[in-house]
Amino acid sequence: MLSVENLVKTYRTGDKALNAVSFTAPKGQVVGLIGPSGAGKSTLIRCVNRLVEPTSGKVRLGDLDVTALPRGALRRARRRIGMIFQEYALIERLTVMENVLSGRLGYTSFWRSWLRRFPPADIENAFRLLDRVGLTEHADKRADALSGGQRQRVGIARALAQEPELLLVDEPTASLDPKTSRQIMRLIVEICDERGLPAIINIHDVALAQQFVARIIGLRAGAVVFDGPPDALDAAALTRIYGEEDWTAMRKAAEADREAERDEAERLAGLA
Ligand SMILES: Nc1ncnc2c1ncn2[C@@H]1O[C@H](COP(=O)(O)OP(=O)(O)OP(=O)(O)O)[C@@H](O)[C@H]1O
């Protein structure tokens, strides 16, 4: 379980990015983090693994107080936290398999990893993960030969190779088309459910968050102004989070995407 208590981050510039943020995420729960630009979503994700040092407050992962760890222990603790990024952060010239195995680097001795000799158990596990994300036949391809959706699948498999107890996911679909975005969101949510992994997903696309995650946290100016299931995210809640905006237009765009996908499925069914 992840527990965030009264987290505050004030940057040196005086920007108060987080203002007493508190929530807990039990095992297997995927939390969609939404909010306007500058609301503090990235800061929150980065404070959880202390890529950004919180000014005050606590982050606990199980019985581990992440905020109290000295540097060395923090490095070990970060292995327990998998990250998935918008731009995938793959090593382009390495193969899919090598990228997945790089998730094991924190666990393997320097020389073994330098010689790229990973223990057989790690390699077997990497094959299982590639199978789970649907990339078995691409294991030997270079990362730069893959499509965006395939690259994000590698990013997911690499994060899972760490055997994390928490996933932090930063805009995983921002570079993907709507259909691939839905496939990636579905995959992340299914995997978290299978593994009992809690996750926080920073996501701009409200409709996509509503479609896939069980819980949404809305941030505005560093404070939690909504915390609930997707159904409770009505116009009033959206206005609390984003201010006065035209949500009807956004919803219509999402519905148009879904309709296009249904039409395409019907067309393909007709051809079969
Ligand atoms: N390194 C930094 N130094 C100073 N201020 C920062 C820094 N990073 C972020 N901020 C400020 O903190 C606030 C929150 O920023 P943050 O990037 O966390 O928001 P966000 O919700 O992730 O935005 P976006 O959706 O645009 O990525 C903003 O006012 C931003 O200007």
The ligand as an ORCA input file, in Angstrom:
! r2SCAN-3c Opt
* xyz 0 1
  N      11.961     22.655    -10.888
  C      11.048     23.584    -10.592
  N      11.407     24.756    -10.052
  C      10.488     25.691     -9.723
  N       9.141     25.533     -9.896
  C       8.735     24.385    -10.427
  C       9.650     23.339    -10.813
  N       8.925     22.305    -11.315
  C       7.640     22.685    -11.255
  N       7.507     23.925    -10.728
  C       6.263     24.673    -10.488
  O       5.445     23.885     -9.638
  C       4.081     23.932    -10.045
  C       3.586     22.511    -10.368
  O       4.269     22.019    -11.525
  P       4.092     20.526    -12.060
  O       5.039     20.364    -13.197
  O       4.192     19.570    -10.935
  O       2.583     20.568    -12.592
  P       1.811     19.538    -13.549
  O       0.437     19.434    -12.993
  O       2.581     18.292    -13.691
  O       1.788     20.340    -14.922
  P       1.782     19.763    -16.440
  O       0.468     19.067    -16.601
  O       1.881     20.997    -17.276
  O       2.963     18.853    -16.582
  C       4.031     24.891    -11.229
  O       3.709     26.166    -10.723
  C       5.447     24.875    -11.765
  O       5.780     26.086    -12.375
*
